């Protein structure tokens, strides 16, 4: 295992289950739809601004993170974002390990929104 894979949490994410979308594709995907949109930043970051109907599930809250995701539908896509894209990629790995079928990540995170 390389240093980078240790640092960033393992190998590549399965491209059939994980996809990074640019801002325009992400906006189009969540527009006018009832989607599972999750902001994985801290509650403080979320309060400073967030995307539309996103729910806040803080990546750093361990067991709360897991139990909150267990309430979501694993058969429906999850749209994730964080501040810059790093946390949401780590969150995607955890969510996929929990059995979710498809995860989309906002490229560059909320900073690019």
C-alpha positions in Angstrom: 0.0 0.0 0.0 1.4 3.4 -0.9 1.8 6.3 1.4 -0.9 8.2 -0.6 -3.4 5.4 -0.3 -2.7 5.3 3.4 -3.2 9.0 3.6 -6.3 9.2 1.5 -8.0 6.0 2.6 -7.2 3.1 0.3 -7.4 2.5 -3.4 -9.6 4.0 -6.0 -13.3 4.1 -5.5 -15.4 1.9 -7.8 -16.3 4.1 -10.8 -19.6 2.2 -11.1 -20.6 3.3 -7.7 -18.8 6.7 -7.2 -18.7 9.7 -9.5 -17.3 13.2 -9.1 -19.5 15.8 -10.8 -18.5 19.3 -11.6 -20.7 22.2 -10.3 -23.0 22.3 -13.3 -23.6 18.6 -13.5 -24.2 18.5 -9.7 -26.7 21.4 -9.9 -28.5 19.7 -12.8 -28.7 16.4 -10.9 -30.2 17.8 -7.8 -32.4 20.4 -9.4 -36.2 19.9 -8.9 -35.7 16.4 -7.6 -36.1 14.8 -4.2 -32.6 13.6 -3.7 -30.5 12.5 -0.7 -28.2 15.6 -0.6 -25.8 15.5 2.3 -23.4 18.2 3.6 -20.6 16.3 5.5 -19.1 19.5 7.0 -19.3 20.4 10.6 -22.5 22.0 12.0 -20.7 25.4 12.2 -19.7 25.2 8.6 -23.2 24.2 7.6 -24.7 27.2 9.4 -22.5 29.6 7.5 -24.3 28.4 4.3 -25.3 25.2 2.5 -26.8 24.0 -0.7 -30.6 24.1 -0.8 -32.3 21.2 1.0 -29.0 19.5 2.1 -29.0 17.7 5.4 -26.0 18.0 7.6 -24.2 14.8 8.7 -20.8 15.7 10.1 -18.1 13.4 8.8 -16.2 13.8 12.1 -19.0 12.6 14.3 -18.1 8.8 14.0 -21.1 6.8 15.3 -23.6 9.6 14.7 -22.3 9.8 11.1 -23.0 6.1 10.6 -26.4 6.0 12.4 -27.5 9.1 10.4 -26.6 7.5 7.1 -28.4 4.3 8.1 -31.6 6.2 8.1 -31.2 7.0 4.4 -32.2 4.7 1.5 -29.2 2.7 0.3 -30.9 2.0 -3.0 -31.1 5.7 -4.0 -28.1 7.8 -5.0 -26.5 10.0 -2.3 -25.1 13.4 -3.3 -22.3 14.5 -1.0 -20.2 17.6 -0.6 -17.9 19.2 2.0 -15.8 22.3 1.9 -13.2 21.4 -0.7 -13.9 17.8 -1.7 -11.5 15.9 0.6 -13.9 15.0 3.4 -16.7 14.1 1.0 -14.5 11.6 -0.8 -13.6 10.0 2.5 -17.3 10.0 3.4 -18.1 8.4 0.1 -15.8 5.5 0.9 -17.6 5.0 4.3 -21.0 5.3 2.7 -20.2 2.8 0.0 -18.8 0.4 2.6 -22.2 0.6 4.4 -23.8 -0.7 1.2 -25.1 2.3 -0.6 -25.4 1.7 -4.4 -24.3 5.1 -5.9 -22.6 8.2 -4.5 -22.0 11.4 -6.3 -19.5 14.0 -5.0 -19.3 17.7 -5.8 -15.9 18.5 -7.4 -14.1 21.1 -5.3 -16.8 21.1 -2.6 -18.9 24.0 -1.4 -16.0 26.4 -2.2 -16.7 25.8 -5.9 -20.5 26.2 -5.5 
